[in-house]
Amino acid sequence: MRALLVAVSLLVAAPAFAQAPASSAVLADSSKAPAARVIIDGAAWRCEGASCTATGGSSQPAARACRRVVARFGAVSAFTYKGVALTAEQLTACNA
């Protein structure tokens, strides 16, 4: 019985441990990638080469989050914020 209660508890708690959709950016110039973690609007960004990923972050439109990242890291060639990918037109506006 105890094992059953533990199993049920884990199943009920599983959604609480599910991760939020990832955020990512591909920098146009990898030399501008920070060497250490950078916090932007609550999102913890880490870069390896031109590829950057983030966890967390405030609730905001993906386009605004993109502009905030571009202001710190430079132009991006791709951007996704909490699972929302920007279109080519939105990327152009973000990088402007």
C-alpha positions in Angstrom: 0.0 0.0 0.0 2.8 2.4 0.9 4.5 1.8 -2.5 1.2 2.6 -4.2 0.9 5.9 -2.3 4.5 6.8 -3.3 3.9 6.0 -6.9 0.6 8.0 -7.0 2.4 10.9 -5.3 5.1 10.9 -7.9 2.6 10.9 -10.8 0.6 13.8 -9.3 3.8 15.8 -8.7 5.3 15.1 -12.1 3.7 18.1 -13.8 5.2 20.4 -11.2 8.6 19.2 -12.2 8.0 19.6 -15.9 10.3 22.2 -17.5 8.9 25.2 -19.2 9.6 25.5 -22.9 13.2 26.4 -23.6 14.4 29.7 -24.9 17.2 29.9 -27.4 19.1 32.2 -29.7 21.6 31.8 -32.4 24.0 34.8 -32.4 25.0 36.3 -35.8 28.5 36.9 -34.3 29.7 34.2 -31.9 32.5 36.5 -30.7 29.9 38.5 -28.8 28.7 35.5 -26.8 29.2 36.0 -23.1 31.7 33.6 -21.4 29.5 33.4 -18.2 25.8 33.1 -17.5 23.9 36.4 -18.1 20.5 37.2 -16.6 18.1 39.2 -18.8 14.6 39.8 -17.5 14.9 36.9 -15.1 16.1 34.4 -17.8 19.5 32.8 -17.3 21.3 32.8 -20.6 24.3 30.5 -21.3 26.1 30.4 -24.6 28.4 27.9 -26.3 29.7 29.4 -29.5 26.9 31.2 -31.3 24.2 29.0 -29.7 22.6 30.3 -26.5 19.9 28.8 -24.3 18.0 30.1 -21.4 15.8 29.0 -18.5 13.3 31.0 -16.6 12.4 34.6 -17.4 9.6 37.0 -17.0 6.3 36.7 -18.8 6.6 38.9 -21.9 6.2 38.7 -25.7 8.9 36.8 -27.5 9.6 39.9 -29.7 10.4 42.0 -26.6 12.6 39.3 -25.1 14.5 39.1 -28.4 15.1 42.9 -28.4 16.5 42.6 -24.9 18.9 39.8 -25.9 20.0 41.7 -29.0 20.8 44.7 -26.9 23.2 42.6 -24.8 24.6 40.1 -27.3 24.2 41.6 -30.7 22.2 40.5 -33.7 20.5 37.0 -33.8 19.8 34.8 -36.8 17.2 32.7 -34.8 15.3 33.3 -31.6 12.7 31.3 -29.6 11.3 32.4 -26.3 9.5 30.0 -24.1 8.6 27.9 -27.1 7.6 30.8 -29.3 9.8 31.1 -32.4 10.1 34.4 -34.2 9.4 34.6 -37.9 11.9 36.0 -40.4 10.1 39.4 -40.3 10.1 39.4 -36.5 13.8 38.7 -36.5 14.5 41.6 -38.9 12.5 43.9 -36.6 14.3 42.5 -33.5 17.7 43.1 -35.0 16.9 46.6 -36.2 
